[in-house]
Amino acid sequence: MVLWGSLAVFFALPYIVDCTNSSGAIDNYDVLQYINPLIGSANGGNVFAGATIPYGMAKAVADTDSINNQGGFAYDGSSITGFSSMHDSGTGGQPSLGVFPLFPYATCTNDEIDGCAYPKKDRKTSYVSDSVKSSPGYFGLNMSSGIQVDMTAAHHTSLFRFQFPTDKSSSPLILLDLSDLSDTRQDNGTISVDPTTGRMTGYARFLPSFGSGSYVPYFCADFHGSGDIRDNGIFVDARASADVKNLTISRSINGYPLPGGAFIRFNTSPDNIVHARVGLSFISNEQACENAEAEIHDFDFNKTYSAAVDMWTQKLAPIRVSRNGINSSTLTNFYSGIYRTMVNPQDYTGENPLWNSTEPYFDSFYCLWDSFRSQFPFLTIFDPAALTRMLRSLIDTQKHLGWLPDCRMSLCKGYTQGGSNADVILADAYVKGISDGIDWAAGYAAVQKDAEEEPYDWSNEGRGGLMSWKALNYIPVEDFDYIGFGTLTRSISRTLEYSYNDFTIAQMARGLNKTRDAEKYEGTSQYWQNLFRADQTSFLNGTDTGFEGFFQPKYLNGTWGYQDPLTCSNIDTSGRSCSLQNNAAETFESSIWEYQFFVPHDMATLVTLLGGPTQFVRRLDYLHDQGITYIGNEPAFLTVFQYHYAGRPGKSTARAHFYIPRYFNPTPTGLPGNDDSGAMGSFVAMTMMGLFPNPGQNVYLITAPFFESINITSPLTGKTATVSTVNFDPTYQNIYIQSATLNGQPYTKSYVGHEFFTQGQELVLVLGRNESTWGTKAEDLPPSLSTSQDATSNFRRDDWL
């Protein structure tokens, strides 16, 4: 395509080798130069590529008509339909938010307001592909109409700068449409225009992209032009009027939202620049205006952008890696991954109309099933202050709505994909000593409720099938559940996930000295074994794979059902997606072949059950080598590193270097799947650091990092942890750990705990070209439920800080 040819120059620059510091020491460089928000903006990455601040509610970007516009802008040559101020990042499903888009015209045909096109399908236009620029706090491009559009953002406010062609005959017009990306407007949309100032205020009701219910956002748009205001008014469908200043518009008779909104037009001026400031709120028009006036009171684009840059600089301050021998492509891959972990979730504190509370409120958790694996553990290290506010928000949500969310967006309940994964997130933070302002008694009560009580609608929260879970000790296929309602599928993956969730609850119980509870949930965490069928085989293309023993569905009466272990895998030729929208399978978004490894809390028992370490390694190799797993989906993440539990940490390193940069690279198509609000970004970041978490446990699995040295300064203690290497090879031939020291003492364990970061410890890894015996002995393996009382038994929580 012409598009990618025009991008060649733009994306060639990151591949320049940067060897400015030949000593390998880490200098204090500006990391923002290595952040490219356009990574994953094409080919289904679905990232938000626009301007925002960390966890900001305002997210400004161009919206396109691509099938991959879930984040607003898709860098694939599609057409622009508007510029809107609210988005999510990396989501699947339907496009999210994109409410109240602006659209500019340099002039209208015949200088008449009806000479401009108002509906999306009529007004959409192309852009100059090599004009697209994006960096933390900024997004800009040139439209094919000759209009240059730049944007930046504060927390609740976006600021757009429209630079129109300096044609004396031009009369710039900007419209605001009462629509969203998915055209889901419900009931009535309302907009009013001040005839003197041109201020537009209004609201509308929309549907979430992956959940139940609806939401009402409010806006306050002000315009500051170098020319005088010529006129303003409203439009309905393809017609506009400067005489009418108020509009209430309903859905059309066939259910599709009728186009409608408002416009403002300016007289021409020497520079023909118009600034549009859009304040946002979920409370009222008045609060939207107050947000805008407080955050960007003077329409100063450079000052607003500079403030956003300062916020991102501060967020990226805790980590620096050595650039010795490393090309800019690798640095961009790494730091851009970190950047994406802090785009979502979004801080809506003070903007929650659902209940009154002094606690923080965060939204856009897409979804905890995706983000518990590496995003939240990453924030535990690098942004514990923000993480703490998120945890308090989750606990407060349970207090007011009755249940911890498993997915949440646009003030609505999202769908439950598997287990109750907020349990894992809370437990992970608890065992790692996160405590500031958190009511852990309330947190424990919330996770325990997930384990004990079934909600009426467990498709949105909690767990289903608890009656069978307690009586049969597994989730049956075709369960009989009259207590609550949800999709009666995923019996295998739900059994495995409920088991893991219960283990993480046990971790909290032990820390809170609830010994009886801890023993109970450690017991229920072993229920996964009840779906293991020792004589089950698997065939690939009609040939026996040679492995025996797989999970299988089981009915209420205890008899076995059957699902091909390759169903829902990456090489399943049936075409089924196994998602919530199209799922008749007993595993969710993955196969039995992959789910056979999902016992994160008791890998020692699983290794034994699958035939011992040698057979376990053979199975993991088969999963990866045959392409059964898909690294673009989160269940694959931990399988990259589970060789550790069979005494082969070197193979974990080899797998990590196989997937990066082959499947993750700093280009618009550089993600293998959608980013899921930073899940992919955190996977890249922690994998390249060489310290990957097993969530809900005080365990980070050690692999060879992608850099000669790494400094990580704990925001909690101010102490700097260091990972450094000996014999580092930037061509990545020396990727196997030969030996290690921790704080100057020989260290043979293949993992470290969270105290490594909070105490500022020093890990030195000696690297070589071949696997060694380092980390292979039984006493060096990461802990499992069956090999220790609990996975934190080697560490005292109170001593970490």
N, C-alpha and C positions, 0 to 999 in steps of 0.2 A: 504494500500500500504506500501511497505517497506520504501519508502521515509519518510512518516510521522512518522513511528516508530523511524527512525534514528534522526528525528528532536525533539523528545520528550525532550531529555536532554537540547538541545540548547535553547528551548523556555520555559523550566520550570523555569529558573532563574528569569525572570521578576516578577514572582508571589510571591517572597519572601517579607514578610512585612518589611517595613523600618520605624521604630519608633525612629530614632536616636535623634529626638528633641521632647521630651514629653511635652514641654511647649506650643507647637503650634506656636511658633515664627518661622519666616522664616529665615533660614540661607543661606548664599551665596554659595550654592553647585554648582558643575559642572553639568549642565543639559544635556550635550551631552551623559552622561552615560545612559540617558533615551530615547535616540533616536534610533529607529530601522527602517532603510530604507527598510527592507524586508516586512514590513506590507503592505498587498495588492499586493504582488508580485505573488500571485496565485489566481485562481478562479475568474478571470475577474477584479481584482483591477487595473491591467495594469500600476502600478506605475513604475517609473524609480527607480531602486534599487541600482544604482551604485554610482560612485564617481563624485562629482561636488562641486562647490562653489555656494553661493547664486546667483541665476539668471544667472549662468554661461552658456556660449555657449558650452564649452567642457563638455561632459557627458559620462564617460567611464564605460562600463559594458560588461559582456558576453551576446552575443545574442544567443537565443535558437530558436528551430523550433516549439515551442508551438503555438497553436491557440490563446493564450493569450500573445503574445510577443510584444504588442504595445509599451511597454517601453523598449524592448530589451530582458531583462532577465525575465523569468517566473520560479518561484520556484516550479515546478510541475513534476520534473523528466524527462523533455524533454532534447534533446541533444543540445550541443553547436555547433554553426556553425561559430562563430568568436567572436572577441573582437573589438567593434567599439567605436567611440569617440563622436558621436552626437545622441541625443535621445530627445524625449518629454516624459511627464509623465502623466499617468492616462487617456490617450485619449481613445475614442471609435474608431470605424471604422477600417481602415487598419493600420497596423504597420507604425510608422513614423520614418523617417531618418534611423539610423543604417548604415550610409554610410562608405565605405572604411574599411571593417573589416580586422583585422589581424588574422592569425591563425598559431599556432606554431607546429612544429614537433621536437622531440628529435633526430630523424634520419630518413632517407628515406630507403625504402627497397633496399637491395643490394647496399646501399650507392650511389644510382643514383638519380638525381633530379626528374626523371620521376617515381621514386619509391614512391613519396609522392602524395597524392590525393589532387587535387586542387578544383574541383567543390564542392559547398556546400553539395549537397546530398551525395557526396562520402566521404567528409572529416569530417562530423559531428561526434561528439563523446560525451560520457556521462561524468559526473563529480561526484565527491564524495560528496554526499548530505550534510553530516555533516561538510564538510570543508568550506561551504559557510559562509563568514563573510562580514558584511557591517556596516559602520558607517559614519557619516558625513565626506566627503572627501576621503573615502576609500571603495574599494570592492576587494574581493579576493576569490579564490577557488582553489581546486586541480582537474585537469583533470584526467580522468581514465587512461590516457596515462602516468601518473606520473609527469606531468609538473605542477608546482605551478605558478599561475598567480595572481599578485597583481597589483592594479592600483590606481592612484590618479589623480588630475587635478588642473590646474590653469584656468584662464578665457577662453582662446582660445586654450588651449593645454592640451592634455592628456599624462600621463606618465605611461607606462606599464613596469612591471618587470616580466620577464619570467625566472624561475629557473628550469633548465632542470636536469634530473637525471645525476649524476656524473659517467656516464659509459664511459670508455676510448674509446669505439667504437662509441660514439655518435658524431653527427655533426649537431648541431641545425640549423633548417631552419624556417624562418618566412616568410609567404606570406602576401601580401596586395591585396585584391580583389576589383575590380572596380564595386562594387554592393551596394545595400541597403537592408533593411529588407524585403521590398515588391517586390524586383526584378523589379523595374520600370525604370531602366536606359533607357534613350532616346538618339537618335542620336549616337554620338561617345564618347567613354571614352578614355582618354589619360593618359599614365603614362611613366615616364622616370626614369632610374636608373643611378646614378653616379657610374661608374665602380670602382672608388678608394675608395670613402667614403661609398657607399651603400645608399646614400640619395635618397629617392623616392619622386617625385613630380608629380602632375597630377590633373585631374578634370573630372567630368562627369555631365550629366544633368539627373535629376530625377523628379518624380511627387510627389506632396504633398499628404498627407493621407486623407484630408477632405476638399479639395478646388480645385480651378481652376488654370491652368497655370503650370509652371515648375520652377525649380531652379537649379543653378550650384554651388556646393561647391568645394573648392580647398583644397588640403592637402600638407603637407610637413613632411615626415616621416624620422627620423634619428634613427640610431641604434648604441648602444654602448655595445660591448660585452667584457667579460673578455678574450675571445679568439680572434684570428685574423679572419678577413674576409676571407672566403675560396673562395666564388664566389657569383655572383648575376646575375640577368637577368629577363626575363619576362616569363609568361605562358599564353597559350590560351587553353581553355577547359581543357583537361587532360594532355597536353604536356607542357614542360618547356624547356628553352634554356638559357645557360649562355653566349652565343655569341651575343644575341640580347638584347639591352638595352633600346629600345624605342618601345612603342606599342600604336597604335590607333585601338580600337576595336569597331565595330558597333553592333547593335542588330542582332540577327540571323534571318533567313528567315521567321520563324513562329512567330516572334514578341517577343520571350523570349530572354532576354539578354544573350548573349554568355559569359560564364565565362572567365575572363581574368584579368591580373594584373601583379605583379612582386614578386620576392622573393629575400631573402638574406640568405646566409648560412655561418656558423662560424665553425672554427676548435674547437675541444673540449678543455676545460680548467679545472683547478682544481675545480672551483665552478660552472662553466657552467651557468652563469647568463648573460642574455641579456636584456638591457633596450631599449624600443622603445618609442620615443617621437614623437607625432603626433600633428603638428600645423595645425590650421584650419582657413579658411577665406572664405568669399563670394566675395572677390575682385580679388585675384590673387594668384598664387603659391608663388610669391615673398613675399606677405603680410603674407601668411601662415607661411613661413619660418621666417620672422621677428617676428611674434607673438611667435613662439616656442623659438627662441633664446633669446628674451627679457624676457619671463616668466619662462622658465626652461632652463637656459643656460648651467648648469653643470650636468644635469641628476641626480641630488641629490633627490632621492625618499623621504627620511625622511624629508628633508627641505620643499619640495613641499607639502607633506602631513601636516606637522606642520602649514604651512601658511594657508592651507584650514581649518584646525581645528580652528585657530585663527579667521578666518572670520566668521565661524559658531558660535563660542562663542560670538562674538560681536553682531551678529544678534539676538541671543537668550537672550541677556543681559536685555532687558526691562522687562521681566516677571519672577517672582518667586512665587511658591505656597508653602504653608506649607505641609511638609511631615508627619505631626503628624497623626499617625494611618492609613496612606495611604500605600497600597502595591505598589510595583514597577510596577506592571501591569498597574495600573491606571495612574501613572506618565508617563510610556512609551506611553500609549494611547494618553495622552494629549500633551506631548512635540513632539512626532512624527507627530501629526497633525499639529502643528505649523511649524515644519521643512518642511513639504510638501507644505506649502503655499509659500515657498521661493525657490522652485526648478524651477518652471515656473511662469510667463513668463521669457523669456531669453533676456539678454541685448546684443543686436547686434550692439550697438553704434560703429560707425567706420567701420562696415561691411555691410553697406547697399548700393548695387550697383544701386539701382533704381532711386535715386535722390540725389542731393547734398544739405546738410543741416548741420548746426551746432547744431541742436537739437538732443536729444537722440533718439535712435531707439530701440524699444523692439519688439520681435517676440514671437511666440508660445502662442498666446492667444486662448486657447482651452476650451471652447468658452466663450465669454462674457455673453451669455445666461446662462451659468453655474456659472461663477465666480462673477457676480454682486451681488449675494445673500449674500455671506458671505466672500469670499476671499478678494475682494477689500476693503470692510469695515474693515476687520481685519488688512490689511496693513495700512489703514488710521490711526489706533491706534499705531501699533507696528513698522512700517517702512515707515513713511511718506516721507522720503527722496527718497526712491526707488519708492514709489507710485507717487510722483511728477514727476519723470522722465518718468514713464509709461504714465501718463496723457499728458505730453508734447509730447510724442511719438505719442499718439493717435491723438492729435490735428494736429501735423505736418503731419501725414499720410493723414488726411483729406485735408490739405492744398495742398498736392502734387498729391493725387490720386482722390480727389473730394468728398470722403465720409469717414465718420468714419467707421472703420471695426466692424463687429460683431463677426468675428472669423478670425484668421490670423495665418499662419504657414509657415515656410520655404520660406519667402519672397512672399508668395502667398495669394490671397484672399480666405478665408474660406467661408463656406456656412452659410447663414442666417437662423437661426432656428425659430425665432419668431419675436419679435420687434426689434427696433434699440437700443440695450442694452448698447452701449457706452454712450447713453444719461443718463442712470441711474448712471453709474460709475462716469461720470463727475459731475453730480448734487450732488451725495453723497459726493464727496470730497469738492465741492463748499460750501454746506451748513454746512460742518464741518470745514471750515476755512483753507483748504489747499490752499496755494497761492504762494509759493516760485517759482518764475520764470515762472509761468503759465500765459499765455495771455488769461484771461477769456473772453475778448471780442471775440477773435477768437474761443474760446471754445463754447460760446453761439451761435455764427453764425453757427458753425458746427452742433450743436444739432437742431437748428431751421431748418436748411436745411433738416435734416431727416424728420421733421414734415411737410414740405411744398413742397418738390420736390421729384418726383419719379425717381429713376435711371432706365436706360434702362434694366440693368440686376440686378433686386432686389433679385435674388437668392444668390447674393454675398455681397450685401450692401444695406443699406437704407430700405425703406418700399415700398411694392407694394400695388396696389389698392387705391391709394390716391384720384383718381377721385371719386370713390364710397364712400370713407371715408368722403370726404367733402360734397358730395351731399346727401348721405343716412345716414351718421353718424354711419356706421358700415361697416365691410367687409362682402360682400355677399358670400354665397356658390355659386360656379360656376360663379364667377365674370367675367364681360366682361372688360378686361384691355388691351388696345392696346397701352398704353404709354410705359409700361415696361413688362418684362417677368420674371416669376418665377413659382414655384409650386403652382397651384391654389387650395390649400387645406388649412387647419388650420384656417378657417375663424373665428372660435370662439376664439381660443387662440390668434390669431393675433389681433382681436378686443380688447380683454382684455389687451394684452401687449401694443398695441399702446396707449390705454387709460392711462395706468400707465406711459409709456414713456412721454406722454404729461404732466402729472402731475409733473414729475421731471423737465421738461423744465420750467414749471411755477415756480418752486422753484427757479431756477436760475434767471428767469426774475424778480421775486420780489426782490431778492438780488441786482440786477443790476438796480433797479428802473425803470424797463420797465413794468409799471403797466398795460398798455393796453394789452401787450403780456401775462402777468401773468393771467389776467382775461380770455383772449381768451383760453389759454391752460388749465386753470382750468375747463372751460366749456367743451372743447373737451375731457378732462379726464373723463367725466361722460358718454361718449358714450357707455361704457360697458353695461349700463342698457338697451340699445336697443335690446339686444339679450336675455334678460331674459323673459322667458315664465312662467307666474305665475301659469298656470294650468297644467304644465308638471309634470308627475309622473315618478317614477323609480321602476323597479322590479328587484329582486334578486332571481334567481332560481324559477322564476314564481310567487313569492310572492311580493306583494306591500311593498316597504320599509317604507311606511307611511309618506314620505316626499313629499311635493308638491312645485313646483317652481324650475326650472333648466334653465340654458342657453341652447339655441337651435340655429341651423343655420337658416339663413333667406335668401331668394332669392332676386334678384334684384328688383322684383316687390313688395316686402314687405311681401310675404306669407312665412309661416314657412316651413322649412324642418324638418328632424328628424335624430337624432343620439342617439342611446341608451346611457344613461348617464354612463353606465359601460364600453362602448367600450374604448379600450386602457388602461383600468385599470389593476392593478396587478392581478385581478381575472378574466379578460376577457379570456374566453375559446376559442375564435376564432383563437388565435395564431398570430394575427397581431401585429407587433412591433410598428407601428405608428411613425416610424422614417422617416427621409427625404428619405431614400433609399426605404422604403416600407410603404408609407403613403397615404391612400385614405381617411383619417379621417379629421374631422374639429377641432381636438385638437392635439397638438404635444407632443408626448412621455408621454401622460397622458390623463386622462378621464375628461368628463364633471363633474363627481362627485368630482374630485380634483380641476379642474379649477373653480368650483363655489366659491372657497375661494380665488381666485387670484384677489383681489382688494386691494392691500397693502396700497393704498393711501386713501381709504375711507371705512374703515372697519365699521364705525358707520352706514353708509347707507346700507351696505351689511347685517349687523346683523339685521337691521329692515326689509329688504326685505326678509330675510330667516325666518321670524317669530318671531324675538325678541331674547333676550339673551338665554332664556331657550332652545328654539328650535335650535338656532345656536349651542349651546353646544352639544345637542343631535346629530346634523348632524356631527359635528367634531368627536364625539365619534364613530359614525357609520363608518365614513371614516377610522379611525384607527383600530377599533375593528374588522371590517369585512375584514381587509387586503386589502382594495381597494387602499390605497396609498402604495407606495414603497419607503422606506427611502433611498434606493440606487440611487434615482433620485432627482435632485435638486428641482423640484416643491413641493416636500414633506417638505422641510426644514421649511418654515414659518408656515405650518399648525400645527407643533408641538407647536407653541407659540401663536397661534391666539386666544386661550382661554382668553388671556389678554383683548381682545376687547369686550368680553362678561362678564367681571367682575369676571373671574375665573382664576387668575394667578397661583393658586395652581395646577390646572389641567395641565397647561403648564409644571410646574416642574415635575409632575408625568409622563407625556409623555416623557420628556427629559431623565428621569431615566429609563424609559422602553426601549428606543432605545439604550442607552449607559449603560453598555457595551454589551448588548445582540447582537447588530448588528455591533458594532465597537469594536474590540479587538486587542491586539498587537501580531497577528500571521500572517503568510503569507496569510491566507484566511480571514483576519480580517476586510475586507471592504465589504459592501453589494452590491456595484456596482463599476464601474471604478471611479478613484479619480478625474477625470476631472481637471487636473493641480492644484490640491490643494483645490478644492471646498469641497470635503469630509473632508479633513484635517481641513479646517477652520470651518466647521460645528461642528466637534468634539471639537475643541479648544474653540470656543465661547460658545457652549452649556455647556461645563464643567466649564467655567468661571462664568456662570450664567448671562451673559449680551449678548443678541442676537440682532442683528441689524434688523431694517426694512429699507432697503436701500433707499437712496434719501431723507431721513428725519432725523432729529436730534433726533433719538429715538433708545435706547437700552432697550429691554424688560428684566426686572429683574426676574430671577428665582434663586432657591437655588443652589449655586455652589457645585462642587464635592470635594472642599477642605475647610479646616477650615479657611484659609485666603489666600488672593492673593494680591501681590504687582505688580503694573503696572507703570513703569516709562516712562513718555512721552519723546520720543527722541526730540520733539520740544521744550519743556519747561524745561526739567529736573526734573519736579515735579512728585511725586509718588502718584498715586491713590491707595486706599486700599479698598478691600472688605473683611470684616471679619464677622464671625458668632459667635453666642452664642448658646450653646447646640448642637454644631456640632456632628453628629453621623457617624462614618466611615462605619457603616453597612447600612447607608442611610435609616433609618426608620424615622428620624427627617428631612423631606425634605420640610416641609411647612412653609412658612414665617408667623410668628405671628405678628411681628411689625418690624419697621426699623427706623434708624436715619441716616440722612445725615449731615455730619459736626457737629454732636452732637445735631441736632434738629430733633424732630419727623418728619418722612417722610412717607407719605401714597401713593404716586404715584407709579404705577407699572412699571415705566421706568425712565431712566436718559438720559441726553443729552451728547454730546461729550465733553462739558466743564468738565464733571466728570473726564476725563482723562487728559486734558491739564492743568486744575487747580489743579490737585492732591487732589481731594476730598476724603472723607472717608465715606463709606457706611457700616453700621453695621446691620446685619440681625439676628433677634432672631428666631430660628427654633423650630418647634414642630412636633408632629406626625399626626396632623389633620389639614385640611383646616381651615383657619380663615377668618375674614372679611377684612384682610389687602389687599389694592389695589382693592377693589371691588366696591367702590362708583363711581358714574358717573364722579365726578370731578377727580378721580384717574386714569381713563382710559387713554391709549395713545391717542394722538391727531389724528383726521381724517380730511379730507378736509371739510366735512360738519359740523364739530364741532368747527373749528377754521379757521381763514382767511388763514393760511397756517401752515404746520406742524412745522415750526420753530418760530411761533409767540411768544412763551414763552422765546426765547433766542435771544440775540444780538450777531450776528456773530463776530463782531469786539471785543467783550469783552472776547472771549474764551481763548486767549493766555496771 
